[in-house]
Each structure stands twice: as structure tokens, then as C-alpha cells.
Amino acid sequence: MEQNPQVFLKNDVEVDETYIGGKSKGKRGRGVEGKTPVVALIERGGELRAQKMKRLSAIALKTVIREHVDTSANLNTDEFRSYRGLDKEYK
């Protein structure tokens, strides 16, 4: 999969985050040990950006979004608290 970071994602852009890794016992959900946090930004019918993250904090996620998504885009996210406030910057 090839990514072109010089081109901003436009139109309808979906953003979602997850933890990648095998099934593990013990703690479940956000911050589980042994799994890698990843964010994906997908332009419907177009480009994709996927990035390994140190943390899925609001600052980290918003920074990635601002680096890759044009402010004219219609941004679609889930209700994860870290995305709050982006509706003032994007459609």
C-alpha cells in the first residue's frame, strides 16, 4: 500500500482508530498492553493514510488529522472523546 502524504485528503474523509495485535488475556479495551495503536484516515473513493501511533490521545489524533485532511473536507468520526472540537474546523 503506497501513501502520498503531500496530498491532502478532501471530500468525505473517515477517521478511525484501533489497537492491532493478537488476542491477549487480561485487560481489554483502550491501552491494553502488547497491542499497537493505529489511526486510519480514508478518503471515500480515494487516498488512504494509516499511521502507527504512540498514543491515541486527543492531541496526537488531531495533529495527524490536521496534517493529512484539508479543512474543506467532510470529516466523519465515531464518538471517541478525542475527536471533540473538530466539528469547528471541518464540515
Order of alpha helices (4+ residues) and beta strands (2+ residues): beta-beta-beta-alpha-beta
